[in-house]
Amino acid sequence: MRGTDLNGIERPYDGCGKCLLGVRRLSRVKLATSSPERQRENVLTAAASVGAHIIGWPDDWEVSGAADPVTRPSLGPWLRDEKGPYDGLVAAAVDRLGRNVVDC
């Protein structure tokens, strides 16, 4: 969505039904194709494409893709309903959420 204005895509939960968590994960933090900045841009673009907005960033850095999403330090509390309401997840790629279909 080149040219899309991504301002206003990050805002608090408002019960609109399109309040998403922007999930980012890296095994090793480094500047590469899956860098935090690139993942952020991809997540914001994906959310904008469906008229949604990001209410939080459960970022897990230095966490293996093999880690169970429910036990991840930042994402886990959201998935266990310890952090508050949200309507869904959006990530730059499926492997940022989990490594296998069962996790996703």
Backbone as ProteinMPNN parsed JSONL, in Angstrom:
{"seq_chain_A": "MRGTDLNGIERPYDGCGKCLLGVRRLSRVKLATSSPERQRENVLTAAASVGAHIIGWPDDWEVSGAADPVTRPSLGPWLRDEKGPYDGLVAAAVDRLGRNVVDC", "coords_chain_A": {"N_chain_A": [[0.839, -1.188, 0.0], [1.651, 1.372, -1.021], [2.19, 4.769, -0.368], [0.199, 5.033, 1.5], [-1.124, 6.674, 4.307], [0.187, 6.223, 7.365], [-0.216, 7.376, 9.781], [-2.086, 7.604, 12.743], [-2.715, 4.946, 12.831], [-1.879, 3.693, 15.058], [-3.376, 3.491, 18.059], [-5.338, 3.661, 21.126], [-7.27, 0.867, 22.5], [-10.592, 0.691, 21.402], [-12.905, -0.718, 21.123], [-13.905, -1.145, 18.577], [-13.821, -3.414, 17.041], [-11.732, -3.848, 15.393], [-9.268, -3.745, 16.634], [-6.045, -4.361, 16.901], [-3.155, -6.361, 17.823], [0.186, -5.653, 17.218], [2.414, -7.865, 16.337], [5.77, -8.615, 16.851], [8.826, -10.366, 16.387], [12.091, -11.532, 16.929], [14.843, -13.704, 16.582], [17.475, -12.968, 16.796], [18.461, -9.697, 17.236], [19.07, -7.632, 14.616], [20.069, -5.628, 11.817], [18.29, -6.371, 9.116], [16.312, -8.093, 6.648], [14.126, -8.783, 8.208], [14.1, -6.884, 10.185], [13.326, -4.984, 13.191], [12.24, -2.458, 12.478], [11.431, -2.808, 9.817], [9.578, -4.875, 10.148], [7.709, -3.483, 11.699], [6.769, -1.529, 9.89], [5.593, -3.205, 7.934], [3.575, -4.432, 9.476], [1.995, -2.21, 10.226], [1.146, -1.384, 7.679], [-0.318, -3.628, 6.862], [-2.382, -3.622, 8.786], [-3.612, -1.167, 8.187], [-4.57, -1.767, 5.659], [-6.871, -3.221, 6.084], [-8.455, -1.534, 7.449], [-7.963, -1.415, 10.158], [-6.483, -0.862, 13.461], [-3.501, -0.516, 15.491], [-3.125, -1.504, 18.794], [-1.221, -2.216, 20.585], [2.178, -3.38, 21.03], [3.433, -6.305, 21.363], [6.401, -7.053, 21.611], [8.911, -9.423, 21.089], [12.106, -9.853, 21.521], [15.157, -11.492, 20.785], [14.104, -14.051, 21.009], [13.437, -17.342, 20.257], [11.923, -18.719, 17.311], [10.868, -21.163, 17.79], [9.798, -21.064, 20.279], [6.957, -21.451, 22.326], [4.162, -19.522, 21.619], [2.404, -18.755, 23.699], [3.98, -18.759, 25.949], [5.834, -16.821, 25.517], [7.664, -13.889, 26.496], [6.548, -11.239, 26.018], [4.307, -11.488, 24.241], [2.899, -13.644, 25.329], [1.433, -12.892, 27.829], [-0.695, -11.405, 26.725], [-1.992, -13.366, 25.162], [-2.834, -15.032, 27.173], [-4.863, -13.638, 28.311], [-4.154, -11.634, 30.169], [-3.558, -9.001, 29.807], [-5.507, -7.335, 28.689], [-8.29, -6.399, 26.512], [-8.401, -7.269, 22.995], [-8.732, -7.558, 19.436], [-7.503, -9.132, 17.527], [-4.516, -10.451, 15.933], [-1.673, -9.195, 14.194], [1.034, -9.695, 12.05], [4.269, -9.359, 10.498], [4.941, -11.608, 9.083], [3.955, -15.06, 9.026], [5.782, -16.648, 10.423], [6.676, -14.975, 12.418], [4.794, -15.14, 14.33], [4.571, -17.875, 15.126], [6.164, -21.081, 14.834], [4.904, -23.35, 13.881], [1.831, -24.805, 12.592], [0.045, -25.476, 14.643], [0.715, -23.669, 16.692], [-0.052, -21.305, 15.495]], "CA_chain_A": [[0.0, 0.0, 0.0], [2.535, 2.522, -1.153], [1.516, 6.051, -0.279], [-0.792, 5.027, 2.563], [-0.754, 7.437, 5.489], [0.147, 5.326, 8.505], [-0.519, 8.141, 10.992], [-3.391, 7.25, 13.289], [-2.886, 3.492, 12.851], [-1.594, 3.291, 16.436], [-4.216, 4.201, 19.027], [-5.822, 2.752, 22.174], [-8.434, 0.007, 22.293], [-11.83, 1.456, 21.419], [-14.039, -1.604, 20.959], [-14.423, -1.049, 17.205], [-13.758, -4.711, 16.387], [-10.514, -3.918, 14.577], [-8.167, -3.356, 17.519], [-5.099, -5.448, 16.726], [-1.81, -6.33, 18.385], [1.246, -5.752, 16.221], [3.36, -8.836, 16.882], [7.105, -8.667, 16.247], [9.721, -11.295, 17.063], [13.38, -11.825, 16.3], [15.756, -14.566, 17.341], [18.624, -12.102, 17.032], [18.209, -8.343, 16.753], [20.075, -7.162, 13.669], [19.48, -4.971, 10.667], [18.124, -7.328, 8.023], [14.981, -8.01, 6.059], [13.108, -8.901, 9.25], [14.461, -5.967, 11.259], [12.173, -4.431, 13.893], [11.653, -1.346, 11.733], [10.741, -3.36, 8.643], [8.393, -5.577, 10.652], [6.741, -2.458, 12.108], [6.172, -0.957, 8.681], [4.731, -4.222, 7.344], [2.407, -4.602, 10.347], [1.145, -1.03, 10.079], [0.558, -1.419, 6.343], [-1.336, -4.679, 6.856], [-3.516, -3.146, 9.579], [-4.279, -0.114, 7.416], [-5.229, -2.344, 4.486], [-8.186, -3.741, 6.468], [-9.13, -0.509, 8.244], [-7.752, -1.693, 11.579], [-5.421, -0.086, 14.105], [-2.646, -1.244, 16.429], [-3.298, -1.023, 20.173], [-0.051, -2.589, 21.38], [3.287, -4.06, 20.357], [4.078, -7.325, 22.191], [7.672, -7.37, 20.945], [9.77, -10.417, 21.713], [13.439, -9.827, 20.918], [16.031, -12.562, 21.259], [13.235, -15.182, 21.327], [13.412, -18.29, 19.147], [10.648, -19.018, 16.683], [10.385, -22.43, 18.343], [9.155, -20.806, 21.577], [5.494, -21.466, 22.341], [3.694, -18.134, 21.728], [1.746, -18.507, 24.985], [4.991, -18.575, 26.997], [6.753, -15.737, 25.173], [7.609, -12.844, 27.527], [5.659, -10.105, 25.718], [3.052, -11.927, 23.627], [2.217, -14.584, 26.211], [0.402, -12.316, 28.694], [-1.872, -11.054, 25.908], [-2.688, -14.595, 24.792], [-3.412, -15.603, 28.401], [-5.868, -12.659, 28.776], [-3.65, -10.917, 31.338], [-3.214, -7.629, 29.446], [-6.634, -6.534, 28.258], [-8.961, -6.855, 25.294], [-7.914, -6.993, 21.644], [-9.568, -8.282, 18.484], [-6.729, -10.027, 16.686], [-3.075, -10.266, 15.823], [-1.123, -8.985, 12.858], [2.493, -9.808, 12.05], [4.87, -9.178, 9.176], [4.949, -12.93, 8.453], [3.457, -16.094, 9.933], [6.848, -17.144, 11.296], [6.842, -14.059, 13.543], [3.827, -15.584, 15.338], [4.95, -19.196, 15.605], [6.869, -21.879, 13.857], [4.092, -24.426, 13.317], [0.398, -24.523, 12.433], [-0.609, -25.584, 15.937], [0.936, -22.409, 17.391], [-0.759, -20.205, 14.815]], "C_chain_A": [[0.873, 1.237, 0.0], [1.708, 3.806, -1.111], [0.445, 6.122, 0.796], [-0.278, 5.814, 3.755], [-0.914, 6.538, 6.705], [-0.053, 6.06, 9.829], [-1.918, 7.755, 11.457], [-3.653, 5.755, 13.318], [-2.605, 2.946, 14.256], [-2.45, 4.144, 17.362], [-4.795, 3.197, 20.021], [-7.02, 1.905, 21.733], [-9.697, 0.859, 22.387], [-13.073, 0.609, 21.18], [-14.63, -1.631, 19.558], [-14.448, -2.394, 16.474], [-12.539, -4.892, 15.505], [-9.302, -3.414, 15.35], [-7.173, -4.522, 17.561], [-3.806, -5.243, 17.501], [-0.822, -6.489, 17.245], [2.362, -6.622, 16.775], [4.674, -8.796, 16.105], [7.97, -9.601, 17.082], [10.988, -11.442, 16.238], [14.174, -12.747, 17.204], [16.991, -13.775, 17.742], [18.319, -10.734, 16.446], [19.377, -7.911, 15.876], [19.355, -6.453, 12.53], [19.466, -5.957, 9.508], [16.704, -7.197, 7.497], [13.875, -8.128, 7.096], [13.419, -7.991, 10.438], [13.2, -5.431, 11.945], [11.471, -3.322, 13.103], [10.868, -1.842, 10.516], [9.486, -4.112, 9.07], [7.313, -4.572, 11.05], [6.019, -1.878, 10.899], [5.204, -1.945, 8.022], [3.455, -4.434, 8.154], [1.455, -3.418, 10.194], [0.439, -1.01, 8.726], [-0.558, -2.459, 6.271], [-2.58, -4.239, 7.634], [-4.309, -2.093, 8.804], [-5.074, -0.694, 6.256], [-6.607, -2.919, 4.802], [-8.943, -2.763, 7.366], [-9.005, -0.706, 9.742], [-6.7, -0.748, 12.154], [-4.713, -0.944, 15.15], [-2.807, -0.638, 17.821], [-2.1, -1.347, 21.055], [0.946, -3.361, 20.551], [3.909, -5.068, 21.305], [5.346, -7.839, 21.504], [8.473, -8.382, 21.752], [11.083, -10.462, 20.948], [14.284, -10.901, 21.574], [15.203, -13.766, 21.725], [13.149, -16.069, 20.089], [12.005, -18.464, 18.594], [10.046, -20.312, 17.193], [9.676, -22.243, 19.683], [7.637, -20.805, 21.417], [5.01, -20.026, 22.516], [3.075, -17.801, 23.084], [2.753, -18.265, 26.101], [5.981, -17.463, 26.668], [6.576, -14.577, 26.155], [6.614, -11.718, 27.239], [4.316, -10.525, 25.148], [2.236, -12.803, 24.566], [1.148, -13.98, 27.105], [-0.86, -11.882, 27.939], [-2.68, -12.303, 25.598], [-3.351, -15.271, 25.99], [-4.451, -14.674, 29.029], [-5.441, -11.931, 30.053], [-3.432, -9.432, 31.057], [-4.397, -6.761, 29.039], [-7.204, -7.014, 26.941], [-8.224, -6.451, 24.016], [-8.73, -7.876, 20.71], [-8.807, -9.254, 17.596], [-5.268, -9.674, 16.687], [-2.715, -9.975, 14.373], [0.387, -9.014, 12.99], [2.99, -9.644, 10.624], [4.89, -10.488, 8.394], [4.482, -13.947, 9.488], [4.541, -16.574, 10.884], [7.184, -16.189, 12.436], [5.885, -14.43, 14.672], [4.243, -16.91, 15.957], [5.542, -20.007, 14.481], [6.025, -22.987, 13.244], [2.612, -24.053, 13.321], [-0.335, -24.572, 13.769], [-0.47, -24.278, 16.711], [0.098, -21.283, 16.801], [-2.25, -20.409, 14.793]], "O_chain_A": [[0.826, 2.047, 0.926], [0.657, 3.903, -1.745], [-0.162, 7.176, 0.985], [0.869, 5.646, 4.169], [-2.029, 6.136, 7.038], [-0.058, 5.432, 10.887], [-2.827, 7.598, 10.641], [-4.709, 5.329, 13.784], [-3.053, 1.851, 14.594], [-2.277, 5.36, 17.443], [-4.742, 1.992, 19.774], [-7.681, 2.195, 20.735], [-9.861, 1.646, 23.319], [-14.174, 1.145, 21.049], [-15.755, -2.098, 19.375], [-15.037, -2.499, 15.398], [-12.332, -5.963, 14.934], [-8.427, -2.747, 14.798], [-7.439, -5.547, 18.188], [-3.411, -4.116, 17.799], [-0.981, -7.37, 16.4], [3.163, -6.166, 17.591], [4.696, -8.923, 14.881], [7.872, -9.633, 18.309], [10.95, -11.472, 15.008], [14.179, -12.596, 18.425], [17.488, -13.888, 18.862], [17.956, -10.628, 15.274], [20.519, -7.835, 16.328], [18.162, -6.666, 12.313], [20.518, -6.329, 8.986], [15.982, -6.275, 7.875], [12.779, -7.613, 6.875], [13.043, -8.296, 11.57], [12.125, -5.425, 11.345], [10.242, -3.264, 13.07], [9.776, -1.352, 10.228], [8.444, -3.999, 8.423], [6.133, -4.786, 10.77], [4.795, -1.754, 10.899], [4.114, -1.557, 7.601], [2.376, -4.597, 7.584], [0.247, -3.605, 10.048], [-0.737, -0.657, 8.643], [-1.613, -2.206, 5.69], [-3.704, -4.462, 7.184], [-5.539, -2.134, 8.775], [-6.134, -0.175, 5.907], [-7.427, -3.09, 3.9], [-9.952, -3.123, 7.972], [-9.838, -0.225, 10.509], [-6.105, 0.055, 11.435], [-5.243, -1.949, 15.625], [-2.65, 0.568, 18.011], [-1.978, -0.809, 22.155], [0.612, -3.923, 19.507], [4.854, -4.714, 22.01], [5.356, -8.913, 20.902], [8.682, -8.209, 22.953], [11.164, -11.038, 19.863], [14.146, -11.183, 22.764], [15.55, -14.421, 22.708], [12.824, -15.595, 19.001], [11.021, -18.366, 19.327], [8.845, -20.538, 17.046], [9.024, -23.166, 20.17], [7.106, -20.22, 20.473], [5.411, -19.366, 23.474], [3.211, -16.676, 23.564], [2.418, -17.631, 27.101], [6.88, -17.189, 27.463], [5.46, -14.31, 26.6], [5.903, -11.288, 28.148], [3.285, -9.973, 25.533], [1.009, -12.71, 24.591], [0.036, -14.506, 27.145], [-1.967, -11.986, 28.468], [-3.902, -12.313, 25.748], [-4.326, -16.004, 25.827], [-4.875, -14.9, 30.162], [-6.272, -11.647, 30.916], [-3.146, -8.673, 31.983], [-4.277, -5.536, 29.05], [-6.665, -7.931, 26.322], [-7.526, -5.438, 23.968], [-9.351, -8.842, 21.155], [-9.42, -10.12, 16.972], [-4.833, -8.729, 17.346], [-3.372, -10.45, 13.447], [0.954, -8.436, 13.917], [2.228, -9.774, 9.666], [4.858, -10.471, 7.163], [4.604, -13.716, 10.691], [4.251, -16.878, 12.041], [7.92, -16.571, 13.346], [6.121, -14.086, 15.83], [4.264, -17.049, 17.18], [5.425, -19.647, 13.31], [6.383, -23.519, 12.193], [2.204, -23.096, 13.979], [-1.25, -23.78, 13.996], [-1.435, -23.822, 17.324], [-0.396, -20.418, 17.523], [-2.98, -19.574, 14.259]]}, "name": "protein", "num_of_chains": 1, "seq": "MRGTDLNGIERPYDGCGKCLLGVRRLSRVKLATSSPERQRENVLTAAASVGAHIIGWPDDWEVSGAADPVTRPSLGPWLRDEKGPYDGLVAAAVDRLGRNVVDC"}
